[in-house]
Amino acid sequence: MALSPDWLNDKYSRLERKNAFDGSLVHGTSKFNRDTGRNSKPVNPFQAFIDPETNLIRQELTRPRNCPVCGAPPGEGLFIKDGFRHVRCPSCGLIYVSLILRDEIMIKYWREEMAWNAVLRTGPQTDMDKLKFAYGLELASSHAPGELPGTLLDVGAGTGTFIRLADGRGWKTTALELNVESAETMESEGYQVIVKPLELADLSENAYDMVTLWEVLEHLAEPKIVLSNTRELLTSGGVLLILVPNSGSLVTRILHEKSNTFGGHSHLNHFNPSSMKILLESLDYEILEMETVLTELGTIYNHLDFQDPYLGDAPETIPQLTPELIHDKLWGSRLLVVAKKADDS
């Protein structure tokens, strides 16, 4: 097993590392959102298909589903946003979209999506992402087996920033990415890219020392299937790294449906620490690390000051509300998890 870097063993060193890639803390909320293009909110691509009588996407474009974590029927309806009903599972507490776009529509959307790629390619976002990815890679590597760097599969590789970083640190990388533009860019740079869903990729079992899913599980209709598949792909002692939006974050609890994390055509599942634990343990994963990153403190202060949460410039008015407190309570806007097969020593 790799040795842990010194910063991993010290709470305040970890916090310093996390704060360094928290765009709102580094740049300010409004400036970061404007500089990355987040202020140019794209029109809901499925707005024209919303039934004015139900406020839901037309039935012929969608399919129902039960809770993707525990299989329970849909529970309490929380709100409808952009044509999609968000519910809370009465059994495991997961917040999820209960009527989702049909699979062929989803795949076509992800193959052609461009707006978010433009955000990810901006300089400020890329700078923050490099620091975030380095943090996660070092954290997961401290739990990985054998001689490192080893083999790594990045599921949902996006624009390739993480693949480039991991490759630069000596990992033998494979990217899995459906978006045509992103896949072609990575292939042109010489990276191995698979342009298929994971369940169709025909990958070898026990082949990867690390599998990463950076902000992927929230997009998947069947996250249990993907996590079951990744378990089979891991070597003995291999580690899984997950980053997802945290529905238990302070910013989401305050903003509710106004939170940008809710967008039913693409964000289907909204995990918190409890539902993530239930999901992973149901698939015989052992959780090694669970923490949060990204405070969104500026967003919170803007909302409390009756300003646009993402574009305001409200002052900090609650000195007790610190990044340390946010992460101690697992209130950060992203949940970061490292896990391994439960039967591995």
C-alpha positions as CSV (number, residue, x, y, z in Angstrom):
1,M,0.0,0.0,0.0
2,A,1.2,3.5,-0.8
3,L,2.5,5.7,2.0
4,S,0.2,8.5,3.1
5,P,1.4,12.0,2.3
6,D,1.9,14.1,5.4
7,W,-1.1,16.3,4.7
8,L,-3.5,13.4,4.8
9,N,-2.8,12.8,8.5
10,D,-3.4,16.3,9.6
11,K,-6.9,17.8,9.7
12,Y,-5.8,21.4,9.1
13,S,-3.5,20.4,6.2
14,R,-6.4,18.6,4.6
15,L,-8.6,21.7,5.1
16,E,-5.9,23.9,3.5
17,R,-5.7,21.6,0.5
18,K,-9.5,21.6,0.1
19,N,-9.8,25.4,0.4
20,A,-7.2,25.8,-2.3
21,F,-9.6,24.3,-5.0
22,D,-12.8,25.9,-3.6
23,G,-13.5,28.3,-6.4
24,S,-15.8,30.5,-4.4
25,L,-13.3,30.9,-1.6
26,V,-10.4,31.5,-3.9
27,H,-12.0,33.9,-6.5
28,G,-15.3,34.9,-4.8
29,T,-18.7,33.4,-5.7
30,S,-19.8,35.9,-8.3
31,K,-16.5,36.3,-10.0
32,F,-15.9,32.6,-10.2
33,N,-19.3,31.9,-11.7
34,R,-18.9,34.7,-14.2
35,D,-15.4,33.8,-15.2
36,T,-16.4,30.1,-15.8
37,G,-19.5,31.0,-17.7
38,R,-21.9,29.6,-15.1
39,N,-23.8,32.9,-15.2
40,S,-24.9,32.1,-18.8
41,K,-27.6,29.6,-17.7
42,P,-28.5,27.4,-20.7
43,V,-32.1,27.0,-21.6
44,N,-33.6,23.7,-20.4
45,P,-33.0,21.5,-23.6
46,F,-36.4,19.8,-22.9
47,Q,-38.4,22.9,-22.1
48,A,-40.5,22.5,-25.3
49,F,-41.6,19.0,-24.2
50,I,-43.1,20.1,-20.8
51,D,-46.9,19.4,-20.6
52,P,-48.5,22.7,-19.4
53,E,-51.2,20.8,-17.6
54,T,-48.9,18.6,-15.4
55,N,-45.7,20.7,-15.6
56,L,-43.9,17.4,-16.4
57,I,-42.0,16.2,-19.4
58,R,-44.4,14.5,-21.8
59,Q,-45.0,10.9,-20.8
60,E,-43.9,9.4,-24.1
61,L,-40.3,10.7,-23.5
62,T,-40.0,9.3,-20.0
63,R,-40.0,6.1,-18.0
64,P,-40.7,5.6,-14.3
65,R,-38.3,4.1,-11.8
66,N,-38.2,3.1,-8.2
67,C,-35.5,4.2,-5.8
68,P,-32.1,3.4,-7.5
69,V,-30.5,2.7,-4.1
70,C,-33.0,0.4,-2.3
71,G,-35.7,-0.3,-4.9
72,A,-38.6,1.2,-2.8
73,P,-41.5,2.8,-4.7
74,P,-41.4,6.6,-5.0
75,G,-42.2,8.3,-1.8
76,E,-42.8,11.9,-0.8
77,G,-42.9,14.3,-3.7
78,L,-40.7,17.3,-2.9
79,F,-41.0,19.6,-6.0
80,I,-41.1,19.7,-9.8
81,K,-38.2,21.5,-11.5
82,D,-37.7,21.9,-15.3
83,G,-40.4,19.3,-15.9
84,F,-39.1,16.6,-13.6
85,R,-40.6,15.4,-10.3
86,H,-38.1,15.1,-7.5
87,V,-39.1,12.7,-4.7
88,R,-37.6,11.4,-1.5
89,C,-37.3,7.6,-0.8
90,P,-39.3,6.7,2.3
91,S,-36.9,3.8,3.0
92,C,-33.3,5.1,2.4
93,G,-33.9,8.8,2.2
94,L,-32.4,9.3,-1.3
95,I,-33.7,12.3,-3.2
96,Y,-34.1,11.3,-6.9
97,V,-36.1,11.9,-10.1
98,S,-38.8,9.3,-10.4
99,L,-39.7,9.9,-14.1
100,I,-36.6,10.1,-16.1
101,L,-35.9,10.4,-19.8
102,R,-35.8,7.2,-21.8
103,D,-32.3,5.7,-22.1
104,E,-31.9,6.5,-25.8
105,I,-32.7,10.1,-25.2
106,M,-30.2,10.3,-22.4
107,I,-27.4,8.8,-24.3
108,K,-28.0,11.1,-27.3
109,Y,-28.0,14.1,-24.9
110,W,-24.7,13.1,-23.4
111,R,-23.0,12.4,-26.7
112,E,-23.9,15.9,-28.0
113,E,-23.8,18.1,-24.8
114,M,-21.5,21.1,-25.2
115,A,-22.5,23.8,-22.6
116,W,-21.0,22.1,-19.6
117,N,-17.8,21.2,-21.5
118,A,-17.4,24.9,-22.2
119,V,-17.5,25.6,-18.4
120,L,-15.0,22.8,-17.7
121,R,-12.5,24.2,-20.2
122,T,-12.3,27.7,-18.8
123,G,-9.0,28.6,-17.1
124,P,-10.3,29.2,-13.6
125,Q,-12.3,25.9,-13.6
126,T,-9.4,23.9,-15.0
127,D,-7.0,25.4,-12.3
128,M,-9.4,24.4,-9.5
129,D,-10.1,21.0,-11.0
130,K,-6.4,20.1,-11.3
131,L,-6.0,20.8,-7.5
132,K,-9.2,18.9,-6.7
133,F,-8.1,15.9,-8.9
134,A,-4.7,15.9,-7.3
135,Y,-6.2,15.8,-3.8
136,G,-8.5,12.9,-4.7
137,L,-5.8,10.9,-6.5
138,E,-3.4,11.3,-3.6
139,L,-6.2,10.4,-1.1
140,A,-7.2,7.3,-3.0
141,S,-3.6,6.3,-3.7
142,S,-2.9,6.1,0.0
143,H,-5.3,3.2,0.2
144,A,-4.4,1.5,-3.1
145,P,-2.6,-1.8,-3.3
146,G,0.9,-2.8,-4.5
147,E,3.4,-0.8,-6.4
148,L,2.0,2.5,-7.5
149,P,1.2,4.1,-9.9
150,G,-0.8,1.2,-11.4
151,T,-3.8,0.8,-13.7
152,L,-6.6,3.4,-13.6
153,L,-10.1,3.5,-15.2
154,D,-11.8,6.9,-15.2
155,V,-15.5,6.4,-15.9
156,G,-17.1,9.6,-17.3
157,A,-13.8,11.3,-18.0
158,G,-15.3,14.5,-19.2
159,T,-12.9,16.8,-20.9
160,G,-9.9,14.7,-19.8
161,T,-8.4,17.0,-17.1
162,F,-8.1,14.1,-14.6
163,I,-6.8,11.6,-17.1
164,R,-4.0,14.1,-18.1
165,L,-3.1,14.5,-14.5
166,A,-3.1,10.8,-13.6
167,D,-1.1,10.0,-16.8
168,G,1.4,12.7,-15.9
169,R,1.9,11.0,-12.6
170,G,2.7,7.6,-14.2
171,W,-0.7,5.9,-14.0
172,K,-1.6,3.6,-16.9
173,T,-5.0,5.2,-17.8
174,T,-8.1,4.2,-19.6
175,A,-10.9,6.8,-20.1
176,L,-14.6,6.0,-20.6
177,E,-16.5,8.9,-22.0
178,L,-19.7,9.1,-24.1
179,N,-19.4,12.7,-25.2
180,V,-18.1,12.7,-28.8
181,E,-16.2,15.9,-28.7
182,S,-14.4,15.1,-25.4
183,A,-13.6,11.5,-26.5
184,E,-12.1,12.7,-29.8
185,T,-10.0,15.3,-28.0
186,M,-8.5,12.7,-25.6
187,E,-8.0,10.2,-28.5
188,S,-6.1,12.9,-30.5
189,E,-3.8,13.3,-27.5
190,G,-3.0,9.6,-27.5
191,Y,-5.1,8.5,-24.6
192,Q,-7.0,5.2,-24.6
193,V,-10.7,6.1,-24.7
194,I,-13.8,3.8,-24.7
195,V,-16.9,5.5,-26.1
196,K,-19.5,3.1,-24.6
197,P,-21.5,2.8,-21.4
198,L,-19.6,0.8,-18.8
199,E,-21.9,-2.2,-19.0
200,L,-21.1,-2.6,-22.7
201,A,-17.4,-1.9,-22.6
202,D,-16.3,-5.5,-22.2
203,L,-13.4,-4.8,-19.8
204,S,-11.4,-7.4,-18.1
205,E,-12.2,-8.3,-14.5
206,N,-9.6,-7.5,-11.8
207,A,-7.8,-5.2,-14.2
208,Y,-7.7,-1.9,-12.4
209,D,-6.0,-0.7,-9.2
210,M,-8.2,2.3,-9.1
211,V,-11.6,3.2,-10.7
212,T,-12.8,6.8,-10.5
213,L,-16.2,8.3,-11.0
214,W,-15.9,12.1,-10.8
215,E,-19.4,13.5,-10.6
216,V,-20.9,10.6,-12.6
217,L,-23.3,8.7,-10.3
218,E,-25.8,11.5,-10.1
219,H,-26.3,11.2,-13.9
220,L,-27.0,7.5,-14.0
221,A,-30.4,5.8,-14.3
222,E,-29.0,2.7,-12.6
223,P,-26.0,3.5,-10.4
224,K,-26.1,0.1,-8.7
225,I,-25.4,-1.6,-12.0
226,V,-22.4,0.6,-12.6
227,L,-21.0,0.2,-9.1
228,S,-21.5,-3.6,-9.3
229,N,-19.5,-3.6,-12.5
230,T,-16.7,-1.5,-11.1
231,R,-16.4,-3.9,-8.2
232,E,-15.6,-6.7,-10.7
233,L,-13.1,-4.6,-12.5
234,L,-11.0,-3.8,-9.4
235,T,-7.9,-5.7,-8.5
236,S,-7.6,-7.3,-5.0
237,G,-7.3,-4.3,-2.7
238,G,-8.1,-1.9,-5.6
239,V,-9.9,1.3,-4.7
240,L,-13.0,3.2,-6.0
241,L,-13.1,7.0,-5.8
242,I,-16.5,8.8,-6.1
243,L,-17.4,12.4,-6.1
244,V,-21.1,13.4,-6.2
245,P,-23.2,16.4,-5.3
246,N,-24.2,16.2,-1.6
247,S,-27.9,16.7,-1.0
248,G,-27.1,16.9,2.7
249,S,-24.9,20.0,2.1
250,L,-25.8,23.2,3.9
251,V,-26.2,25.1,0.7
252,T,-28.7,22.6,-0.7
253,R,-30.7,22.4,2.5
254,I,-31.0,26.2,2.4
255,L,-31.8,26.7,-1.3
256,H,-33.9,23.5,-1.8
257,E,-35.1,23.5,-5.5
258,K,-33.3,26.8,-6.2
259,S,-30.0,24.9,-5.9
260,N,-28.2,24.5,-9.2
261,T,-27.6,20.8,-8.3
262,F,-31.2,20.0,-9.2
263,G,-31.7,19.6,-12.9
264,G,-33.9,16.6,-13.7
265,H,-32.8,16.0,-17.3
266,S,-29.3,15.2,-16.2
267,H,-29.1,15.1,-12.4
268,L,-31.1,12.0,-11.5
269,N,-29.8,11.0,-8.1
270,H,-29.0,13.2,-5.1
271,F,-26.9,11.3,-2.5
272,N,-26.1,12.3,1.0
273,P,-23.7,10.5,3.4
274,S,-26.4,8.1,4.6
275,S,-27.8,7.0,1.2
276,M,-24.3,6.7,-0.2
277,K,-23.3,4.4,2.7
278,I,-26.4,2.3,2.1
279,L,-25.7,2.0,-1.6
280,L,-22.0,1.0,-1.3
281,E,-22.5,-1.4,1.6
282,S,-25.4,-3.1,-0.3
283,L,-22.8,-3.9,-3.0
284,D,-20.2,-5.2,-0.5
285,Y,-17.9,-2.1,-0.6
286,E,-16.1,-1.0,2.5
287,I,-15.9,2.8,2.9
288,L,-12.4,3.9,3.7
289,E,-12.9,7.7,3.4
290,M,-15.9,9.9,3.4
291,E,-15.6,13.7,3.5
292,T,-17.0,16.8,1.8
293,V,-15.3,19.4,-0.4
294,L,-16.5,22.8,-1.7
295,T,-18.2,25.0,0.9
296,E,-20.4,27.3,-1.3
297,L,-20.2,29.8,1.6
298,G,-20.6,32.7,-0.7
299,T,-23.7,31.2,-2.2
300,I,-25.2,30.8,1.2
301,Y,-24.5,34.4,2.3
302,N,-25.9,35.7,-1.0
303,H,-29.2,33.8,-0.4
304,L,-29.4,34.9,3.2
305,D,-28.9,38.5,2.0
306,F,-31.8,38.2,-0.6
307,Q,-29.4,38.4,-3.5
308,D,-29.0,36.0,-6.4
309,P,-27.3,33.0,-4.7
310,Y,-24.7,32.5,-7.4
311,L,-24.1,36.1,-8.7
312,G,-24.5,38.2,-5.5
313,D,-21.7,39.8,-3.5
314,A,-23.1,39.6,0.1
315,P,-20.6,40.1,3.0
316,E,-19.8,37.3,5.4
317,T,-22.1,37.9,8.4
318,I,-21.8,34.7,10.4
319,P,-18.2,34.3,11.6
320,Q,-18.9,30.9,13.2
321,L,-19.8,29.5,9.7
322,T,-16.3,28.5,8.6
323,P,-14.9,25.9,6.1
324,E,-13.8,23.9,9.0
325,L,-17.3,23.7,10.5
326,I,-18.8,23.0,7.0
327,H,-16.6,20.0,6.4
328,D,-16.6,18.7,10.0
329,K,-20.4,18.4,9.7
330,L,-20.2,16.9,6.1
331,W,-22.1,20.0,4.9
332,G,-19.9,20.7,1.9
333,S,-21.6,20.7,-1.5
334,R,-19.7,17.7,-2.8
335,L,-19.3,14.3,-1.2
336,L,-15.9,12.5,-1.7
337,V,-15.7,8.8,-1.0
338,V,-13.0,6.2,-1.3
339,A,-14.0,2.5,-1.0
340,K,-12.8,-1.0,-1.7
341,K,-14.3,-4.5,-1.9
342,A,-15.4,-5.4,1.6
343,D,-13.8,-8.9,1.5
344,D,-10.4,-7.4,0.6
345,S,-7.9,-7.3,3.5
